[in-house]
């Protein structure tokens, strides 16, 4: 066992060394200016844009959260969620990407708060401040989910304390994010996207083989009431493995809740930044095709790993949180130790490719959008960079505190942060890009109402159950949209300069 652990560790150290090497390689280019550090000088190609967008989005929940949920409750919950995510991915690339790339160039914005502020020509930077604070709050939660993935990985593999391993992972992520910024993040995310999809397919094939074939898996899954259905969810026992109670109906409201995950993409900063950073909007079509292919294959493999594990001896769990280790356990069961180490590096890939994005965007929100734009307008590039690095450390410490409870599920942590961004930024992003009549007061009201409604629905309304048990993103997104329309129609039209700029962008003059 000790020898196997050493081989696991060796493979993962080699992988991490490669990631740090990418950071070192891009360090000189990334530290030339704040724009280079935070947006890479708008130099990404279509493949890197697509892979880095999806790798930064599909964090630890792809390799741990989705298989764990599929193992625990069957196809309905995880299946409809992934349908929503796939549709959201496609529509975000199709509808938002070109217009946002064009608009961000027209207003010279290289962060999401920058874009919102300059889109509405604000002078007091209120919208910039609010959007920056929203980023900080929800990315602390998101980063916590990533660090939790790393902590569970190392604790499971090496039997070491969860908290200590999470701190080690945090130091590593900080080290290479410090070095290379957006370019290092995007290049390493490309590599990590390749690792993630490769190990998912490999583990799926080996798991099916160990189970005795796909026909055995399907027959076994059908024997659990509600497990192999998109319209019924299973009720597993928490005391006996593979013992289920009567399945429960999975109705229209539950399906709508899952599909609503797709709405979140319109407000995801880590994905939207990739649209802003591509070298040409003409390459976004190819990026869209690459991204949707990667997403569909990866999510399908992740779900099937969880389903197949129900038929594999030794992959036995009595809680959803424990089931999130199924990918790691399958890797160590079916692969030689050195290859298992590389496969488990896929979990690191998923967590790292997201946490670096979350930390970097949070740092830009503080250093570029609050420090330089509001607190110290004459700040030098060096001062902005120092502010960003201090922010990286603070955000990481907060994320560690949030993720300290080992019993929290990765999927649960993700869902709340996803709803926060989707409702606060998503409606405003769409209206700001496609409705000229959207006003500055409406932008502020819509952003605040969406973000606040996520908390209100989650904490006060959802516990009432029944029709109110719907995923908080859907009602919050709709509420924010209604507020934007109502306030826009009740307030003075945007100024002539704002409307003329909108028309230029719409016509393609700013491409």
C-alpha positions in Angstrom: 0.0 0.0 0.0 2.9 2.4 0.8 4.5 1.7 -2.5 1.2 2.4 -4.3 0.8 5.6 -2.4 4.3 6.7 -3.5 3.4 6.0 -7.1 0.2 8.0 -6.8 2.1 10.8 -5.3 4.9 10.7 -7.9 2.4 10.9 -10.7 0.5 13.8 -9.2 3.8 15.7 -8.4 4.9 15.4 -12.0 1.5 16.7 -13.1 1.7 19.7 -10.7 5.2 20.4 -11.8 3.9 20.6 -15.4 1.3 23.1 -14.4 3.8 25.3 -12.5 6.0 25.1 -15.5 3.3 26.7 -17.6 3.0 29.5 -15.0 6.7 30.1 -15.2 6.7 30.1 -19.0 4.0 32.8 -19.1 5.2 34.9 -16.2 7.1 37.5 -18.2 4.3 38.1 -20.7 1.6 38.1 -18.1 3.2 40.6 -15.8 3.7 43.3 -18.4 0.5 45.0 -17.6 -2.8 44.6 -15.8 -4.6 43.8 -19.1 -2.0 41.2 -20.0 -2.3 39.6 -16.5 -6.1 39.6 -16.4 -7.1 39.1 -20.0 -3.9 37.9 -21.8 -4.0 40.7 -24.3 -7.0 39.1 -26.1 -4.7 36.6 -27.8 -6.4 33.2 -27.2 -7.2 30.9 -30.2 -10.5 29.1 -30.6 -9.4 25.7 -29.1 -7.8 27.2 -26.0 -10.8 29.5 -25.6 -13.2 26.5 -25.8 -11.2 24.1 -23.6 -10.3 26.7 -21.0 -13.8 28.0 -20.8 -15.2 24.6 -20.1 -12.4 23.4 -17.8 -12.8 26.5 -15.7 -16.5 25.9 -15.6 -16.6 22.2 -15.1 -14.8 22.2 -11.8 -14.6 19.4 -9.2 -18.3 18.6 -9.6 -17.5 17.1 -13.1 -15.3 14.3 -11.7 -16.7 14.1 -8.2 -20.1 15.9 -7.9 -21.8 14.4 -11.0 -20.7 10.8 -10.6 -21.5 11.0 -6.9 -25.0 12.3 -7.5 -25.7 9.8 -10.3 -24.5 7.0 -8.0 -26.8 8.2 -5.2 -30.1 9.1 -6.8 -30.0 7.8 -10.4 -30.5 9.5 -13.7 -33.3 12.0 -13.2 -31.6 14.7 -11.1 -28.2 14.6 -12.7 -29.5 13.9 -16.2 -31.8 16.9 -16.4 -29.1 19.1 -14.9 -26.6 18.1 -17.5 -29.2 18.7 -20.3 -29.6 22.2 -18.9 -25.9 22.7 -18.8 -25.3 21.5 -22.4 -28.1 23.7 -23.8 -26.8 26.6 -21.7 -23.3 26.1 -23.0 -24.4 26.1 -26.6 -26.7 29.1 -26.3 -24.1 31.1 -24.4 -21.6 30.7 -27.2 -24.2 31.2 -29.9 -26.0 34.3 -28.4 -23.6 36.1 -26.1 -20.1 35.5 -27.2 -19.8 37.6 -30.3 -21.7 40.6 -29.0 -19.8 40.6 -25.7 -16.4 40.3 -27.5 -17.3 43.2 -29.7 -18.7 45.3 -26.9 -15.8 44.7 -24.6 -13.4 46.0 -27.3 -15.6 49.0 -28.0 -15.6 50.1 -24.4 -12.1 48.9 -23.6 -13.2 46.6 -20.8 -11.2 43.5 -19.7 -13.2 42.5 -16.6 -16.9 41.9 -16.2 -17.4 44.8 -13.7 -15.4 47.0 -16.3 -17.8 46.0 -19.0 -21.0 46.7 -16.9 -19.6 50.1 -15.7 -18.5 51.3 -19.2 -21.5 49.9 -21.0 -23.7 52.3 -19.0 -21.1 55.2 -18.9 -21.3 55.5 -15.1 -19.3 58.1 -13.3 -19.7 57.1 -9.6 -18.7 53.5 -10.2 -21.6 52.1 -8.2 -22.4 49.4 -10.7 -18.7 48.4 -10.8 -18.5 48.2 -7.0 -21.7 46.1 -6.7 -20.6 43.7 -9.4 -17.1 43.4 -7.9 -18.6 42.6 -4.4 -20.9 40.0 -5.9 -17.9 38.4 -7.6 -15.9 38.3 -4.3 -18.8 36.8 -2.4 -19.8 34.0 -4.8 -16.3 33.2 -5.9 -15.3 32.6 -2.3 -18.0 29.9 -2.3 -16.8 28.6 -5.7 -13.2 28.4 -4.7 -14.3 26.6 -1.5 -15.8 23.9 -3.7 -12.6 23.4 -5.6 -10.4 23.2 -2.5 -12.9 20.7 -1.0 -12.4 18.5 -4.1 -8.6 18.6 -3.6 -8.9 17.9 0.1 -11.1 14.9 -0.4 -8.8 13.6 -3.1 -5.7 13.7 -1.0 -7.5 12.5 2.1 -8.9 9.5 0.2 -5.7 8.6 -1.5 -3.2 9.0 1.3 -5.3 8.8 4.5 -4.1 12.3 5.5 -6.2 14.9 7.2 -8.7 16.6 4.9 -8.0 20.1 6.2 -4.3 19.8 5.9 -4.5 18.5 2.4 -6.8 21.3 1.4 -4.3 23.9 2.6 -1.5 22.2 0.6 -3.7 22.4 -2.5 -4.4 26.0 -1.8 -0.7 26.9 -1.7 -0.1 25.2 -5.0 -3.0 27.0 -6.8 -1.8 30.3 -5.4 1.8 29.7 -6.5 1.1 29.3 -10.2 -1.8 31.8 -10.3 0.7 34.4 -8.9 3.1 33.6 -11.7 1.3 33.6 -14.9 -2.2 35.2 -14.6 -4.7 34.7 -17.3 -2.4 33.3 -19.9 -1.0 30.6 -17.6 -4.5 29.9 -16.4 -5.9 29.5 -19.9 -3.0 27.4 -21.2 -3.0 25.1 -18.2 -6.8 24.8 -18.4 -6.4 23.6 -22.0 -4.1 20.9 -20.8 -6.4 20.1 -17.9 -9.4 19.8 -20.2 -7.6 17.2 -22.2 -6.7 15.3 -19.0 -10.2 15.5 -17.6 -12.0 14.0 -20.7 -9.3 11.4 -21.1 -9.5 10.0 -17.6 -13.3 10.1 -17.6 -13.5 8.0 -20.7 -10.7 5.6 -19.4 -12.3 5.1 -16.0 -15.7 4.6 -17.6 -14.4 1.8 -19.9 -12.6 0.1 -17.1 -15.6 0.3 -14.8 -18.0 -1.2 -17.4 -15.5 -4.0 -17.9 -15.3 -4.7 -14.2 -19.1 -4.7 -13.9 -19.4 -7.4 -16.6 -20.6 -5.3 -19.5 -23.1 -2.6 -20.1 -26.0 -5.0 -20.2 -25.3 -6.1 -16.7 -25.1 -2.4 -15.5 -28.4 -1.6 -17.1 -30.3 -4.6 -15.7 -28.9 -3.9 -12.2 -29.8 -0.2 -12.4 -33.4 -1.1 -13.5 -33.7 -3.3 -10.4 -33.6 -0.2 -8.2 -37.0 1.6 -8.2 -36.7 4.9 -10.0 -33.0 4.7 -10.5 -32.9 4.4 -14.3 -35.6 6.8 -15.1 -35.7 10.5 -16.1 -39.1 10.9 -14.5 -38.6 9.1 -11.2 -35.9 9.5 -8.6 -34.6 6.8 -6.3 -34.5 6.7 -2.5 -31.3 4.9 -1.4 -30.9 3.5 2.1 -28.3 5.2 4.3 -27.7 2.0 6.2 -27.5 -0.7 3.6 -25.7 -0.6 0.2 -27.8 -1.0 -2.9 -31.0 -1.2 -0.9 -33.7 1.3 -2.1 -37.1 2.4 -1.0 -40.0 3.2 -3.4 -39.0 5.7 -6.1 -40.5 9.2 -6.0 -42.1 11.0 -9.0 -39.8 13.6 -10.6 -42.3 16.2 -11.9 -42.3 19.2 -14.1 -41.1 21.6 -11.3 -38.1 19.4 -10.6 -37.2 19.1 -14.3 -37.5 22.9 -14.6 -35.2 23.3 -11.6 -32.5 21.2 -13.3 -32.9 22.8 -16.7 -32.5 26.2 -15.1 -28.8 25.4 -14.5 -28.4 26.4 -18.2 -29.4 30.0 -17.4 -26.4 30.3 -15.1 -24.0 30.4 -18.1 -25.2 33.9 -19.1 -23.7 35.2 -15.8 -20.6 33.1 -15.3 -17.5 35.5 -15.2 -15.0 32.7 -15.9 -16.7 31.8 -19.1 -17.6 35.3 -20.2 -14.0 36.4 -19.9 -13.0 33.8 -22.5 -15.3 35.4 -25.0 -13.7 38.8 -24.2 -10.2 37.3 -24.5 -10.4 35.5 -27.8 -8.2 37.0 -30.5 -11.0 37.3 -33.1 -14.8 37.0 -32.9 -14.8 35.1 -36.2 -13.2 32.2 -34.3 -16.1 31.9 -31.8 -18.1 29.6 -34.1 -15.3 27.0 -34.0 -15.0 27.4 -30.2 -18.7 26.8 -29.8 -18.5 23.5 -31.7 -15.4 22.3 -29.7 -16.9 23.4 -26.4 -20.3 21.6 -26.8 -18.6 18.4 -28.0 -16.3 18.4 -25.0 -19.2 19.2 -22.6 -21.5 16.5 -23.8 -18.9 13.7 -23.9 -17.5 14.7 -20.4 -20.8 14.9 -18.6 -22.1 11.7 -20.2 -19.0 9.8 -19.1 -19.2 11.3 -15.6 -22.9 10.3 -15.1 -22.3 6.8 -16.4 -19.3 6.3 -14.0 -21.7 6.8 -11.1 -24.4 4.5 -12.6 -21.9 1.8 -13.4 -20.3 1.9 -9.9 -23.6 0.5 -8.5 -22.7 -2.7 -10.3 -19.0 -2.9 -9.2 -18.0 -4.7 -6.0 -16.1 -2.5 -3.6 -17.6 0.8 -4.8 -20.0 1.0 -1.9 -21.2 4.2 -0.2 -23.9 5.2 2.3 -24.2 8.9 1.6 -24.1 11.4 -1.2 -21.0 13.0 0.2 -19.2 9.7 0.4 -20.3 8.7 -3.1 -18.4 11.7 -4.5 -15.2 9.6 -4.0 -16.4 7.1 -6.6 -14.2 8.4 -9.4 -11.1 8.3 -7.2 -11.9 4.8 -5.8 -12.6 3.5 -9.3 -9.2 4.8 -10.5 -7.3 3.2 -7.7 -9.3 -0.1 -8.1 -8.7 -0.5 -11.9 -5.4 1.1 -12.7 -1.8 0.4 -11.8 -0.7 2.9 -9.1 1.3 5.2 -11.3 -1.6 5.4 -13.9 -4.1 5.8 -11.0 -2.1 8.8 -9.9 -2.3 10.4 -13.3 -6.0 9.6 -13.4 -6.5 11.2 -10.0 -4.6 14.2 -11.3 -7.8 14.7 -13.4 -9.5 15.7 -10.2 -6.7 18.1 -9.5 -7.1 19.3 -13.1 -10.8 19.9 -12.6 -10.4 21.7 -9.3 -7.3 23.7 -10.3 -8.7 24.8 -13.6 -11.6 26.4 -11.9 -10.0 27.7 -8.7 -7.4 29.6 -10.6 -10.1 31.3 -12.6 -12.1 32.1 -9.5 -9.1 33.5 -7.7 -7.9 35.6 -10.6 -11.3 37.1 -11.4 -11.8 37.9 -7.7 -8.4 39.5 -7.6 -9.2 41.6 -10.7 -12.5 42.7 -9.1 -10.6 44.1 -6.1 -7.4 45.4 -7.6 -8.7 46.7 -10.9 -12.3 47.6 -10.3 -12.2 48.8 -6.7 -8.6 49.7 -5.8 -7.6 51.4 -9.1 -11.0 52.7 -10.3 -12.3 53.9 -6.9 -9.8 54.0 -4.1 -6.5 55.0 -5.8 -7.1 56.2 -9.4 -3.5 57.0 -10.0 -2.3 53.5 -8.9 0.7 52.2 -10.9 0.7 48.8 -12.7 3.0 47.5 -9.9 0.6 48.6 -7.2 -2.3 47.0 -8.9 -0.4 43.7 -9.3 0.5 43.8 -5.6 -3.1 44.4 -4.6 -4.2 41.5 -6.8 -1.8 39.1 -5.1 -2.8 40.2 -1.6 -6.4 39.6 -2.7 -5.6 36.2 -3.9 -4.3 35.2 -0.5 -7.3 36.6 1.4 -9.9 35.0 -0.9 -8.1 31.7 -0.6 -8.2 31.9 3.2 -11.9 32.6 3.2 -12.5 29.7 0.8 -10.6 27.4 3.1 -12.9 28.4 6.0 -16.0 27.8 3.9 -14.9 24.4 2.8 -13.6 23.2 6.2 -16.7 21.0 6.8 -15.8 17.7 5.1 -19.4 16.5 5.1 -20.6 19.3 2.7 -21.2 18.0 -0.8 -19.4 19.5 -3.8 -22.5 19.5 -5.8 -24.4 21.4 -3.1 -21.7 24.1 -2.8 -21.6 24.6 -6.5 -25.3 25.0 -7.0 -25.6 28.0 -4.7 -22.7 29.9 -6.2 -23.9 29.0 -9.7 -27.3 30.5 -8.9 -25.8 33.6 -7.4 -23.9 34.5 -10.6 -26.6 33.4 -12.9 -29.3 35.6 -11.3 -27.1 38.6 -10.5 -25.2 38.9 -13.8 -27.1 36.7 -16.3 -30.2 38.9 -17.0 -28.3 42.1 -17.0 -25.7 40.6 -19.4 -28.4 39.7 -21.9 -30.3 43.0 -21.6 -27.2 45.1 -21.8 -26.1 43.3 -25.0 -29.4 43.2 -26.8 -31.9 45.8 -25.5 -30.8 49.4 -26.1 -33.5 50.7 -23.8 -31.9 49.2 -20.7 -31.1 52.0 -18.3 -28.4 52.6 -15.7 -30.9 52.5 -12.7 -32.4 49.3 -14.1 -28.9 47.7 -14.3 -28.3 48.4 -10.6 -31.8 47.3 -9.6 -31.6 44.1 -11.7 -28.2 43.0 -10.4 -29.2 43.6 -6.8 -32.6 42.0 -7.0 -31.2 38.9 -8.7 -28.4 38.4 -6.2 -30.6 39.1 -3.1 -33.4 36.9 -4.4 -31.0 33.9 -4.5 -30.5 34.3 -0.8 -34.1 35.0 0.0 -35.4 32.0 -2.0 -32.8 29.6 -0.8 -33.1 30.5 2.9 -36.6 31.6 3.4 -38.9 30.4 0.6 -37.5 27.1 -0.6 -37.8 25.5 2.9 -41.6 25.9 2.5 -41.5 23.0 0.0 -44.0 22.2 -2.6 -43.9 24.5 -5.6 -41.4 26.7 -3.7 -38.8 23.9 -3.7 -37.7 24.9 -7.1 -34.0 25.7 -7.7 -33.4 29.3 -6.6 -31.7 30.3 -9.9 -35.0 30.1 -11.9 -37.2 32.5 -9.8 -34.2 34.8 -9.1 -33.4 35.0 -12.9 -37.0 35.7 -13.8 -37.4 38.3 -11.0 -34.2 40.1 -12.0 -35.4 40.2 -15.7 -38.7 41.7 -14.7 -37.1 44.3 -12.5 -34.8 45.4 -15.4 -37.7 45.8 -17.8 -39.9 47.6 -15.3 -37.3 50.0 -14.0 -36.0 50.7 -17.6 -39.5 51.7 -18.7 -40.0 53.8 -15.7 -36.8 55.8 -16.0 -35.3 58.1 -18.5 -33.9 56.6 -21.7 -30.1 56.2 -21.9 -28.1 59.2 -23.2 -27.4 59.7 -26.9 -23.8 58.6 -26.5 -24.8 55.3 -24.9 -27.4 54.6 -27.6 -25.0 55.5 -30.4 -22.4 53.2 -29.0 -24.9 50.4 -28.7 -25.9 50.8 -32.4 -22.2 50.8 -33.5 -21.6 47.5 -31.7 -24.8 46.0 -33.0 -23.8 46.9 -36.6 -20.4 45.3 -36.1 -18.4 48.6 -36.4 -16.6 47.7 -33.2 -15.5 44.2 -34.2 
